[in-house]
């Protein structure tokens, strides 16, 4: 009941922190999509390149978020942005790359070869095949990778509060430092709820973007 009362009394602050959190995730995932999807498509042309890119992206995923923030702080300090929004966004972009690149690569590689041959027989160029055949077929798997990246980044963004990026992690950090279970639970519940809502929203978008012929009956 104390936590519930705390939430009701601090709804404006929670809303502000929620917007900060959504901003971090939206910008980072947006940039990750703009870079990761083209990379995933490009590496389908070379198995060696695919292995190297996916290996590097997997290594980034193994770096603890606090350590990655620590690496970025001295680098970005040279331009006056060692802490705050920018290093948090860059770190989240890096973490979002693996699920997006991997799912894009896997989806394009698993397109039925018969569809490609049919497209070639119709006189389509490589770009036409990609735009009109391969990407529409691969889209559900690509969006699944984006969903994974969004949920992952919502969780990691909570840690970005320790470098001054704000967000819902502020309640968690203050709850720990002040031994205040109300703030700790508020932050944890808000992050969990945001992740669930984002995943459900993207699931709905995935179904809408899936070609009717590919939808499960």
C-alpha positions in Angstrom: 0.0 0.0 0.0 2.9 2.4 0.7 4.3 1.8 -2.8 0.9 2.3 -4.3 0.5 5.6 -2.4 4.0 6.7 -3.5 3.1 6.0 -7.1 -0.1 8.0 -6.9 1.7 10.9 -5.2 4.5 11.0 -7.8 2.6 10.4 -11.1 3.9 13.6 -12.8 7.5 12.7 -12.0 7.0 9.1 -13.1 5.5 10.4 -16.3 8.5 12.6 -16.9 10.9 9.8 -16.2 8.9 7.5 -18.5 9.2 10.0 -21.4 13.0 10.2 -20.8 13.2 6.4 -20.9 11.1 6.2 -24.0 13.2 8.8 -25.7 16.4 6.9 -25.0 15.0 3.7 -26.3 13.2 5.2 -29.3 16.2 7.1 -30.6 18.7 4.2 -30.0 16.5 1.6 -31.6 15.6 3.9 -34.5 19.3 4.4 -35.3 20.0 0.7 -34.8 17.3 -0.2 -37.3 18.6 2.4 -39.8 22.1 0.8 -39.6 21.4 -2.8 -38.6 18.9 -3.8 -41.3 21.1 -2.6 -44.2 24.1 -4.3 -42.6 22.1 -7.5 -42.2 21.1 -7.4 -45.8 24.6 -6.6 -47.0 26.3 -9.5 -45.2 24.0 -12.0 -47.0 26.3 -11.6 -49.9 29.3 -13.0 -48.0 29.4 -15.8 -45.4 32.8 -14.6 -44.2 31.6 -11.1 -43.7 28.5 -12.3 -42.0 30.6 -14.4 -39.5 32.8 -11.5 -38.7 30.0 -8.9 -38.3 27.9 -11.2 -36.1 30.9 -12.2 -34.1 31.8 -8.5 -33.3 28.1 -7.7 -32.5 28.0 -10.7 -30.2 31.2 -9.5 -28.4 29.5 -6.1 -27.8 26.6 -7.9 -26.2 28.9 -9.6 -23.7 30.3 -6.3 -22.4 28.5 -5.3 -19.1 26.6 -2.1 -19.6 28.4 -0.3 -16.7 31.7 -1.2 -18.3 30.6 0.1 -21.7 29.4 3.3 -20.2 32.8 3.6 -18.5 34.6 3.1 -21.9 32.4 5.8 -23.6 32.8 8.4 -20.8 36.5 9.3 -21.4 36.0 9.1 -25.2 33.0 11.5 -25.3 34.5 13.7 -22.6 36.7 15.1 -25.3 33.7 16.7 -26.9 32.0 17.7 -23.7 29.5 14.9 -23.5 31.1 12.3 -21.2 28.0 11.7 -19.2 24.3 12.1 -19.9 22.1 11.4 -22.9 24.7 10.9 -25.7 26.8 8.1 -24.2 23.6 6.3 -23.1 22.2 6.4 -26.6 25.4 5.2 -28.2 25.6 2.3 -25.8 22.0 1.3 -26.5 22.6 1.6 -30.2 25.5 -0.9 -29.9 23.4 -3.3 -27.8 20.5 -3.2 -30.2 22.7 -4.2 -33.2 23.0 -7.9 -32.7 19.3 -8.9 -32.6 18.5 -6.7 -35.6 21.5 -7.7 -37.7 21.1 -11.4 -36.9 17.4 -11.6 -37.5 17.7 -9.6 -40.8 20.5 -11.8 -42.0 18.7 -15.0 -41.0 15.4 -13.9 -42.5 16.9 -12.9 -45.9 18.9 -16.1 -46.1 15.9 -18.2 -45.4 13.7 -16.8 -48.1 12.6 -19.7 -50.4 15.0 -19.9 -53.4 12.0 -20.7 -55.6 10.7 -17.2 -54.9 14.0 -15.6 -56.0 14.0 -17.7 -59.1 10.4 -16.7 -59.9 11.4 -13.0 -59.4 14.4 -13.4 -61.7 12.1 -15.1 -64.3 9.9 -12.0 -64.2 12.8 -9.8 -65.0 13.3 -8.2 -61.6 16.6 -6.6 -60.8 18.4 -7.4 -57.5 17.0 -4.3 -55.8 13.5 -5.1 -57.1 13.7 -8.6 -55.7 14.9 -7.3 -52.4 12.1 -4.6 -52.2 9.2 -6.5 -53.6 9.9 -10.2 -52.6 12.7 -10.8 -50.0 12.0 -8.0 -47.5 8.2 -8.5 -47.4 8.7 -12.2 -46.8 11.5 -11.6 -44.2 9.7 -8.8 -42.4 8.1 -10.8 -39.6 11.5 -12.2 -38.5 13.1 -8.7 -38.8 10.4 -7.2 -36.6 11.0 -10.0 -34.1 14.6 -8.8 -33.9 13.4 -5.3 -33.4 11.1 -6.4 -30.6 14.0 -8.1 -28.9 16.1 -5.0 -29.2 13.4 -2.8 -27.8 12.8 -5.0 -24.7 16.6 -5.3 -24.2 17.2 -1.6 -24.4 14.3 -0.8 -22.1 16.1 -2.9 -19.4 19.6 -1.6 -20.1 18.3 2.0 -20.2 17.4 1.7 -16.5 21.2 1.5 -15.8 21.9 4.6 -17.8 20.7 6.7 -14.9 24.1 6.1 -13.3 25.7 8.3 -16.0 23.1 11.0 -15.7 20.8 9.9 -18.5 17.6 10.0 -16.4 14.8 7.6 -17.1 13.0 5.2 -14.9 16.2 3.9 -13.5 16.3 7.0 -11.3 13.8 5.4 -9.0 15.8 2.2 -8.8 19.1 3.9 -8.1 17.5 6.2 -5.5 15.7 3.3 -3.9 19.0 1.4 -3.5 21.0 4.4 -2.2 18.2 5.5 0.2 17.1 2.0 1.1 13.6 3.0 0.0 11.6 0.0 -1.2 8.9 2.2 -2.5 11.1 3.9 -5.1 12.8 0.6 -5.9 9.5 -1.2 -6.6 8.1 1.9 -8.5 11.1 1.8 -10.9 11.1 -1.9 -11.3 7.3 -2.0 -12.0 7.4 0.9 -14.4 10.3 -0.6 -16.4 8.5 -4.0 -16.6 5.2 -2.4 -17.6 6.9 -0.4 -20.3 8.7 -3.4 -21.7 5.4 -5.4 -21.8 3.5 -2.6 -23.5 6.2 -2.0 -26.1 6.4 -5.7 -26.9 2.7 -6.0 -27.3 2.6 -2.9 -29.5 5.3 -4.2 -31.7 3.6 -7.6 -31.9 0.5 -5.9 -33.2 2.6 -3.9 -35.7 4.3 -7.1 -36.8 1.0 -8.8 -37.5 -0.2 -5.8 -39.5 3.0 -5.6 -41.6 3.0 -9.4 -42.3 1.7 -10.2 -45.8 -1.8 -11.7 -45.6 -0.5 -14.8 -47.4 2.1 -15.4 -44.7 -0.2 -14.9 -41.7 -0.9 -18.1 -39.7 -4.5 -19.1 -40.0 
